[in-house]
Amino acid sequence: MRTTARLLAAGLTAAAMMTPSVGVADAASCNGYVGITFDDGPSNDHTPALLNALRQNGLRATVFNEGQYAAAYPAQVRAEAAAGMWIGNHSYTHPHLTQESQAQMDSELSRTQQAIAAAGGGTPNLFRPPYGETNSTLRTVEQKYGLTQIIWDVDSQDWNGASVDAIVAANARLTNGQIILMHEWPANTLAAIPRIAQGLAARGLCAGRISPQTGRAVAP
């Protein structure tokens, strides 16, 4: 019994000694951070597969949800949060906001804040305007709800039929602090995720969160 106890203790000690070193190695391998983002969710059709692919490849991402879909698929919002994703506001119905009145802008943003929070995704502090279209009126509304506007540095063009190779190549252009635009619905984006993860790791880049203070990708 005592021998068994000693072996168990030795094993536990060895495990305890190994665990921190793994963490340190992981941290040391991050020479920079990039913001991986996916727009237009959530959905029952695409969100589960996206989350599985991200988890399997060790990636965390910021998902910019439309309020109408957060309200329709609250379980998927909870799944995003449970998978460690950061959840942002992408308006309620994805309109051209710069063509709308301030009251309409307010409705689009406020209803999305409420829908995501009600679904269990927390209260967003990041906002991506549909189509990347913005103006001073919209920025005033964003400030009202404590939202930092996030556009992107690299457009993967996945919404425009980009191939898997092209999506992977777009991610390969990311540098420290930069953000890429992707969407949850294109099949090619889903297929590209393992290669995206491999490419980032090869360059010492890790998937980070987007800072509401700077709008740049930083350590999680």
KEDOKE-940368 format. One record per atom (N, C-alpha, C): x, y, z. Coordinates in steps of 0.02 Angstrom, whole numbers, padded with zeros to 5 digits, always signed. Atoms other than C-alpha are relative to their C-alpha. Last residue first. Example, Ala and Ser with C-alpha at 12.3 -4.5 7.8 and 13.67 -1.06 7.14 Angstrom:
BEGIN
-00042-00059-00003/+00684-00053+00357/-00039+00055+00037/+00045-00059+00000/+00615-00225+00390/+00045+00060+00000/
***
This chain:
BEGIN
+00065+00014-00031/-00373+01824-01221/-00002+00016+00074/+00002+00064-00035/-00215+01909-01284/-00068-00010+00033/-00047+00003-00056/-00250+02056-01400/-00006-00070+00032/-00004+00067-00030/-00335+02087-01567/+00055+00000+00053/-00051+00045+00028/-00367+02271-01601/-00001-00067+00036/+00027+00029+00061/-00520+02382-01574/+00049-00046-00034/-00041-00017+00059/-00418+02483-01449/-00029-00024-00066/-00036-00063-00009/-00526+02493-01293/+00036+00021-00064/+00048-00056+00009/-00655+02361-01340/+00034+00068+00007/+00004-00047-00056/-00508+02240-01363/-00052+00054-00014/-00005-00068+00026/-00539+02101-01488/-00012+00049+00057/+00063-00037-00005/-00501+01930-01418/+00011+00070-00029/+00012-00041-00059/-00355+01827-01478/-00069+00031+00001/+00065-00033+00005/-00318+01684-01596/-00014+00038+00065/+00054+00033-00035/-00132+01647-01588/-00065+00039-00009/+00057-00042-00016/+00011+01690-01704/-00055-00040+00033/-00002-00021-00070/+00179+01601-01701/-00056+00048+00020/-00027-00068-00003/+00191+01595-01891/+00002+00028+00071/-00065+00000+00033/+00172+01406-01901/+00033+00069+00003/-00048+00031-00046/+00030+01416-01774/+00071+00002-00029/-00013-00047-00055/-00064+01539-01885/+00053-00028+00047/-00038-00057+00026/-00045+01427-02037/+00016+00051+00054/-00069+00022+00012/-00099+01270-01945/+00044+00059-00023/-00032+00012-00065/-00255+01355-01876/+00073-00019-00009/-00008-00066-00031/-00303+01423-02048/+00038-00008+00066/-00060-00030+00032/-00271+01250-02122/+00012+00071+00027/-00061+00035-00022/-00393+01170-01998/+00064+00031-00029/-00020-00011-00070/-00521+01310-02028/+00062-00040+00023/-00065-00032-00006/-00525+01306-02218/+00027+00003+00071/-00052+00045+00023/-00665+01178-02235/+00070+00030+00010/-00003+00056-00047/-00781+01285-02129/+00058-00047-00019/-00029-00027-00062/-00742+01436-02235/+00009-00055+00051/-00072-00005+00008/-00771+01337-02395/+00035+00028+00062/-00031+00066-00011/-00944+01286-02336/+00076+00004-00006/-00031+00031+00059/-00995+01469-02324/+00034-00067+00017/+00039+00042+00046/-01118+01502-02179/+00036-00030-00060/+00010+00068-00026/-01019+01564-02029/-00032-00047-00051/+00071+00010-00015/-00945+01717-02111/-00011-00073+00019/+00026+00062+00029/-00768+01783-02119/-00074-00005+00020/+00072+00009+00010/-00689+01954-02094/-00013-00068-00032/+00024+00024+00064/-00511+01957-02029/-00075-00009+00001/+00065+00034-00002/-00440+02064-01889/-00020-00022-00070/+00048-00009+00054/-00263+02128-01859/-00060-00048+00006/+00050-00050-00015/-00170+02144-01694/-00055+00005-00052/+00019-00011-00070/-00015+02052-01751/-00050+00057+00008/-00056-00014-00044/-00015+02018-01938/-00026+00017+00069/+00010-00033-00065/-00143+01935-02049/+00065+00011+00037/-00022-00070+00004/-00093+01896-02229/-00007+00036+00067/-00074-00001-00002/-00100+01707-02200/+00027+00071-00005/-00020+00004-00070/-00286+01725-02159/+00077+00004+00007/+00020-00063-00031/-00316+01784-02337/+00021+00001+00073/-00049-00050+00019/-00216+01637-02405/-00016+00067+00032/-00061+00015-00038/-00326+01513-02309/+00053+00054-00014/+00016-00017-00069/-00481+01596-02381/+00060-00012+00045/+00000-00073-00005/-00407+01592-02556/-00014+00023+00072/-00069-00025+00005/-00362+01407-02541/+00003+00076+00010/-00033+00017-00063/-00537+01364-02480/+00071+00028+00000/-00018+00070-00008/-00608+01457-02630/+00031-00012+00069/-00072+00015-00002/-00689+01628-02619/+00011-00074+00012/-00017+00062+00033/-00874+01631-02666/+00074-00018-00001/+00000-00012+00072/-00909+01814-02628/+00024-00062-00038/+00069-00016+00019/-00957+01790-02445/-00008+00006-00076/+00038+00063-00002/-00790+01704-02419/-00073+00010-00020/+00041+00007+00061/-00705+01863-02479/-00039-00066+00000/-00013+00067+00028/-00577+01839-02338/-00036-00010-00067/+00065+00029+00020/-00581+02026-02304/+00015-00066-00034/-00003+00046+00057/-00424+02080-02209/-00070-00028-00013/-00061-00016+00038/-00407+02229-02093/+00005-00041-00064/-00048+00055+00011/-00582+02224-02023/+00060+00026-00038/+00004+00016+00071/-00724+02335-01956/+00046-00060-00012/-00054+00043+00025/-00754+02341-01769/-00012-00013-00074/+00009+00020+00069/-00856+02482-01690/+00061-00039-00025/-00058-00020+00040/-00845+02486-01501/-00008-00028-00070/-00026+00045+00052/-01014+02475-01417/+00059+00031-00036/-00066+00023-00022/-01059+02559-01252/+00032-00048-00049/+00005+00068-00027/-01244+02569-01298/+00068-00029+00019/+00056+00003-00048/-01250+02757-01321/-00004-00068+00034/-00025-00026-00064/-01079+02752-01403/-00054-00004+00054/-00045+00051-00028/-01147+02642-01542/+00024+00022+00070/+00043+00052-00027/-01289+02766-01571/+00042-00055+00033/+00033-00028-00059/-01165+02909-01591/-00045-00052+00033/-00049+00002-00054/-01060+02802-01708/-00029+00030+00065/-00004+00069-00025/-01214+02773-01815/+00049-00004+00058/+00062+00014-00036/-01242+02959-01831/+00001-00070+00030/-00004-00031-00067/-01058+02990-01874/-00064-00013+00040/-00004-00073+00003/-01060+02867-02018/-00003+00027+00071/+00008-00037-00062/-01040+02681-02050/+00000+00075-00014/+00023-00068+00014/-01046+02547-02183/-00014+00038+00065/-00053-00046-00020/-00941+02392-02150/-00018+00073-00011/-00035-00024+00060/-01068+02291-02251/+00059+00046+00017/+00009+00039+00061/-01170+02273-02090/+00034+00034-00060/+00054-00024+00043/-01094+02373-01948/-00006-00044-00062/-00022-00002+00070/-00989+02267-01830/-00058+00024-00043/+00051-00006+00052/-01019+02305-01647/+00032+00001-00068/-00028-00009+00067/-00917+02257-01494/-00058+00001-00050/-00033-00065-00001/-00970+02279-01311/+00035+00014-00067/-00058-00014+00043/-01099+02140-01314/+00030+00069+00012/+00015-00063+00034/-01210+02106-01162/+00061+00019-00043/-00028-00059-00030/-01197+01923-01114/-00020+00062-00038/-00065-00017+00030/-01231+01778-01231/+00034+00060+00031/-00054+00025-00042/-01369+01699-01127/+00069+00015-00027/-00018+00068+00021/-01512+01712-01252/+00056-00029+00042/+00056+00044-00020/-01585+01865-01163/+00016-00073-00016/-00001+00007-00072/-01416+01953-01178/-00054-00049+00024/-00060+00039-00017/-01406+01918-01364/+00003-00011+00076/+00008+00070+00022/-01585+01974-01394/+00059-00043+00020/+00049+00034-00043/-01569+02132-01287/-00006-00074-00019/-00029+00004-00067/-01410+02194-01372/-00046-00042+00045/-00051+00052+00004/-01489+02152-01540/+00035-00009+00068/+00035+00064+00000/-01645+02252-01498/+00050-00058-00003/+00026+00015-00067/-01536+02400-01448/-00035-00067+00002/-00053+00016-00048/-01431+02400-01606/-00029-00021+00067/-00040+00057+00023/-01569+02388-01736/+00052-00021+00051/+00039+00061-00007/-01686+02502-01638/+00040-00062-00020/+00006+00014-00072/-01555+02637-01618/-00038-00065+00011/-00066+00026-00022/-01515+02631-01804/-00004-00022+00073/-00004+00068+00027/-01701+02652-01841/+00066-00033+00019/+00046+00041-00039/-01710+02802-01724/+00001-00073-00025/-00033+00016-00063/-01554+02876-01805/-00045-00044+00043/+00001-00056-00047/-01637+02863-01974/+00035-00020+00064/+00056-00001-00046/-01585+02733-02102/+00005+00060+00047/+00059-00025+00036/-01477+02740-02258/-00061+00007+00045/-00013-00070+00016/-01316+02727-02157/-00057+00030-00041/+00018-00045-00055/-01387+02568-02080/+00010+00074-00017/-00049-00052+00014/-01389+02468-02241/-00014+00057+00050/+00017-00049+00051/-01489+02329-02160/+00060+00044-00018/-00053-00009+00050/-01428+02172-02071/-00019+00049-00055/+00023+00027+00065/-01592+02130-01980/+00050+00009-00056/+00055+00048-00007/-01548+02152-01795/-00018-00034-00066/+00066-00028+00016/-01377+02233-01801/-00054-00054+00003/-00005-00011+00073/-01209+02140-01799/-00066+00028-00028/+00063-00024+00029/-01180+02143-01609/+00011+00013-00075/+00010-00070+00016/-01033+02044-01539/-00067+00012-00034/+00061-00014+00039/-01009+01878-01451/-00010+00075-00008/+00022-00067-00020/-00840+01815-01393/-00056+00020-00046/-00001-00052+00051/-00818+01627-01413/-00022+00067+00031/-00052-00049-00012/-00773+01514-01268/+00005+00054-00053/-00060+00021+00037/-00870+01360-01324/+00057+00051+00007/-00028+00058-00034/-01000+01393-01188/+00064-00024-00034/-00029-00023-00063/-01031+01567-01259/+00035-00058+00036/-00057-00042+00017/-01058+01500-01434/+00036+00022+00063/-00054+00045+00021/-01169+01361-01366/+00062+00039-00019/-00029+00030-00061/-01274+01489-01271/+00058-00047-00018/-00037-00054-00034/-01298+01586-01432/+00033-00027+00062/-00063-00007+00035/-01344+01423-01518/+00042+00057+00028/-00044+00055-00021/-01476+01386-01387/+00067+00005-00034/-00036-00017-00062/-01549+01560-01418/+00046-00056+00024/-00040+00059-00018/-01591+01518-01599/+00040+00013+00064/+00029+00062+00027/-01733+01634-01654/+00036-00063+00024/+00067+00009-00028/-01688+01782-01543/-00030-00067-00022/-00011+00014-00071/-01503+01766-01585/-00067-00013+00034/-00020+00070-00006/-01556+01752-01767/+00016-00019+00073/+00057+00042+00019/-01655+01914-01768/+00016-00074+00007/+00049+00006-00053/-01517+01999-01669/-00058-00045-00017/+00058-00040+00016/-01383+01963-01798/-00053-00012+00054/+00066+00030+00009/-01229+01892-01717/-00052+00052-00021/+00044-00058+00002/-01049+01948-01736/-00069-00024-00021/+00057+00010+00045/-00947+01799-01682/-00045+00061+00005/+00054-00046-00015/-00775+01832-01610/-00055-00010-00051/+00018-00050+00049/-00662+01681-01620/-00051+00048+00029/+00056-00038-00026/-00569+01554-01518/-00013+00057-00048/+00010-00070+00016/-00461+01424-01604/-00060+00029+00038/-00028-00044-00052/-00391+01261-01539/-00007+00074-00013/-00062-00029+00023/-00420+01162-01699/+00029+00053+00047/-00046+00054+00020/-00551+01043-01632/+00068+00028-00021/-00024+00036-00060/-00636+01187-01542/+00053-00052-00018/-00043-00046-00038/-00647+01294-01700/+00029-00035+00061/-00063-00008+00037/-00712+01149-01804/+00048+00046+00038/-00039+00062-00005/-00843+01103-01674/+00067+00007-00034/-00028+00004-00068/-00900+01284-01659/+00041-00064+00009/-00052-00050-00008/-00920+01299-01847/+00033-00006+00069/-00060+00024+00036/-01014+01135-01860/+00058+00049+00007/-00031+00058-00034/-01136+01186-01722/+00063-00024-00035/-00036-00014-00061/-01161+01362-01795/+00031-00061+00033/-00071-00011+00007/-01206+01313-01973/+00040+00007+00065/-00031+00032+00057/-01381+01242-01991/+00076+00004+00000/-00005+00072-00013/-01450+01280-01818/+00038-00035-00056/+00051+00040+00034/-01409+01462-01845/+00008-00073+00021/-00010+00072+00001/-01313+01602-01761/-00054-00035-00040/+00032+00055-00037/-01251+01689-01856/-00048+00028+00051/+00065+00022+00025/-01214+01826-01984/-00032-00059+00036/+00062-00039+00000/-01030+01863-01957/-00060-00043-00017/+00051+00031+00042/-00875+01763-01910/-00066+00038+00008/+00070-00020-00010/-00718+01842-01839/-00045-00034-00052/+00038+00042+00046/-00539+01784-01808/-00074+00015+00011/+00071+00005-00013/-00446+01926-01723/-00035-00039-00055/+00042-00024+00055/-00258+01903-01724/-00074-00012+00018/+00070+00023-00002/-00131+01889-01585/-00039+00030-00058/+00049-00051+00014/+00058+01899-01580/-00070-00030-00001/-00038-00061+00014/+00217+01804-01545/-00046+00058-00016/+00041-00053+00029/+00116+01667-01460/+00042+00063-00009/+00005+00010+00073/+00231+01516-01436/-00042+00054-00034/-00061-00023+00032/+00284+01577-01263/-00005-00006-00076/-00001-00073-00003/+00107+01561-01198/+00059+00027-00039/+00054-00026+00042/+00095+01381-01255/+00002+00075-00003/-00019+00012+00069/+00265+01339-01182/-00052+00028-00047/-00052-00049+00016/+00218+01419-01017/+00020-00007-00073/+00031-00066+00005/+00056+01320-01009/+00051+00053-00021/+00039+00001+00061/+00146+01157-01046/-00031+00069-00011/-00047-00008+00055/+00276+01198-00914/-00037+00000-00067/-00019-00070+00011/+00138+01229-00787/+00045+00009-00060/+00055-00043+00021/+00064+01054-00813/+00020+00072-00011/+00005-00006+00072/+00226+00955-00808/-00052+00051-00021/-00058-00035+00026/+00270+00986-00626/-00006+00011-00075/+00004-00070-00022/+00095+00943-00566/+00058+00041-00029/+00054-00033+00039/+00096+00785-00670/-00003+00074+00017/-00024-00007+00069/+00265+00734-00598/-00051+00037-00043/-00051-00052+00000/+00203+00769-00423/+00026+00013-00070/+00034-00063-00008/+00045+00670-00454/+00049+00058-00003/+00035-00014+00062/+00146+00524-00520/-00034+00067+00002/-00050-00018+00050/+00265+00531-00374/-00033+00018-00066/-00024-00066-00018/+00119+00535-00254/+00051+00024-00051/+00053-00048+00016/+00038+00389-00342/+00024+00071+00013/+00003-00005+00073/+00201+00293-00339/-00053+00050-00022/-00058-00038+00022/+00224+00332-00154/-00001+00009-00076/+00010-00070-00019/+00047+00278-00115/+00058+00043-00025/+00051-00028+00046/+00069+00117-00212/-00009+00074+00013/-00033-00006+00065/+00230+00082-00116/-00048+00031-00050/-00042-00059-00004/+00139+00120+00048/+00036+00012-00067/+00042-00060+00000/+00000+00000+00000/+00044+00063+00000/
***
